[in-house]
Amino acid sequence: MNNKALDYTALTLAIIGAVNWGLIGFFSFDLVAFIFGNLTWISRIIYAIVGVCGIYLITFYMYPGRSAGETS
């Protein structure tokens, strides 16, 4: 499958999620909650999308030797 754009989008959102978790861990600061409110429907959608991207990225383990975004 040639989903290079989807791969990079999922990877970018997962990185944003990881940075948010780092901010929570180091500084007890939730950037998503700060911007969109604490558990509003928008923030819940953002958390869900980041989670789905993380699950999608698990499929990268099915292709040994392939780096993120590489489809050939």
C-alpha positions as CSV (number, residue, x, y, z in Angstrom):
1,M,0.0,0.0,0.0
2,N,1.2,3.5,-0.8
3,N,0.0,5.6,2.1
4,K,3.0,7.9,2.5
5,A,0.8,10.9,3.4
6,L,-1.1,8.9,5.9
7,D,2.1,7.5,7.4
8,Y,3.6,11.0,7.9
9,T,0.3,12.4,9.2
10,A,0.0,9.6,11.7
11,L,3.6,9.9,12.7
12,T,3.3,13.7,13.2
13,L,0.2,13.3,15.4
14,A,1.8,10.6,17.4
15,I,4.9,12.9,18.0
16,I,2.6,15.7,19.1
17,G,0.9,13.3,21.5
18,A,4.3,12.2,22.8
19,V,5.3,15.8,23.4
20,N,2.0,16.4,25.3
21,W,2.7,13.3,27.5
22,G,6.2,14.6,28.1
23,L,4.8,17.9,29.2
24,I,2.4,16.1,31.5
25,G,5.1,14.0,33.0
26,F,7.8,16.7,33.5
27,F,5.7,19.7,34.2
28,S,2.1,18.5,35.0
29,F,1.0,20.6,32.1
30,D,-1.6,19.2,29.6
31,L,-1.2,21.3,26.4
32,V,-4.4,19.9,24.8
33,A,-6.5,20.7,27.9
34,F,-4.9,24.1,28.1
35,I,-5.8,25.0,24.5
36,F,-9.2,23.2,24.2
37,G,-10.4,22.8,27.7
38,N,-10.3,20.0,30.2
39,L,-12.1,17.0,28.6
40,T,-14.3,19.0,26.3
41,W,-15.6,17.2,23.3
42,I,-12.9,18.8,21.1
43,S,-10.1,17.6,23.4
44,R,-11.5,14.1,23.6
45,I,-11.6,14.0,19.8
46,I,-8.0,15.1,19.7
47,Y,-7.0,12.4,22.2
48,A,-8.9,9.8,20.2
49,I,-7.2,10.8,16.9
50,V,-3.8,10.6,18.5
51,G,-4.6,7.2,19.9
52,V,-5.8,5.9,16.6
53,C,-2.6,7.2,15.0
54,G,-0.6,5.3,17.6
55,I,-2.5,2.1,16.8
56,Y,-2.0,2.6,13.1
57,L,1.7,3.0,13.6
58,I,1.9,-0.4,15.2
59,T,1.5,-1.8,11.7
60,F,5.0,-0.5,10.9
61,Y,6.3,-3.5,12.9
62,M,4.8,-5.7,10.2
63,Y,7.3,-4.5,7.7
64,P,10.8,-5.2,9.0
65,G,13.5,-3.1,7.5
66,R,11.1,-0.4,6.4
67,S,11.5,3.1,8.0
68,A,8.6,5.3,8.8
69,G,6.9,6.7,5.7
70,E,8.9,4.4,3.3
71,T,6.5,2.5,1.1
72,S,8.6,0.9,-1.6
